[in-house]
Amino acid sequence: MLSQQMTKFVVSYGKWLDPDLTAQQYLILQILSETGHRNSSELAVELDVTLPAVTNLTNKLVRKGYLERRTSDADRRSVNLHLTDLGREAEMRLLARYKELTQQMWSDFTEQELDLLLASYQKMIASFQRM
C-alpha cells in the first residue's frame, strides 16, 4: 500500500511540474544543468537505466529543442548532450515551479512531522543503498 501511494505521489508531482515531461526527462535536464554535459552512457549510469532508454528519453528532449548533441573535441567518436537555451529555460521554470509546489505542500506539516518524514526518507534511502 505504501508503495502504491509513493508511486501516485511521484507521478502526480511530475505532472504538476510539467505534464509534457517525465520524471526521468526532468532529471536529465537537472543533471545537464549541474554538469554542463554528459554522454548517454554516463546518463544511463546516473539514472540507473539502459542505454536504449536514455536514447529514447534524450531523443524526445532533442525534438523539443531542450538538448543538443555535440561531438567531443577530445574524441570525435564521443557525443555529448548539452542543454540548449530553451532547455535551460525549461529547467529553471521547472525548478521555480518545484519550489512553489513544495513550499505550499510542506507548509501544512508541523516541524515534528517534517522531522519524522525526513528520518523515514533517510531510512528508505539507506535501505535502497544496502540492496
NORDA-V123616 format. One record per pair of residues at least 6 apart in sequence whose C-alpha atoms are under 8 Angstrom apart, sorted by the first residue. I is the first residue (numbers start at 1). J is the second residue. Records with the same first field share a line. If there is no record, write none. Layout:
I: J  J
//
This chain:
11: 23
14: 21  22  23
15: 21  22
17: 94  97  98
18: 94
24: 47  57
25: 57  58  61
26: 91
28: 43
29: 83  87  88  91
30: 91
32: 38  81  82  83
33: 83  88  91
36: 82  83
37: 80  81  82  83
38: 80  81  82
39: 78  79  80  81
40: 51  54  55  80  81
41: 51
43: 54
44: 50  51  53  54
58: 67
61: 67
62: 68
65: 84  86  87
66: 83  84  85  86  87  88  90
67: 81  82  83  84  87
68: 81  82  83  84
69: 79  80  81  82
70: 79  80  81  82
71: 77  78  79  80
72: 78  79  80
106: 114
//
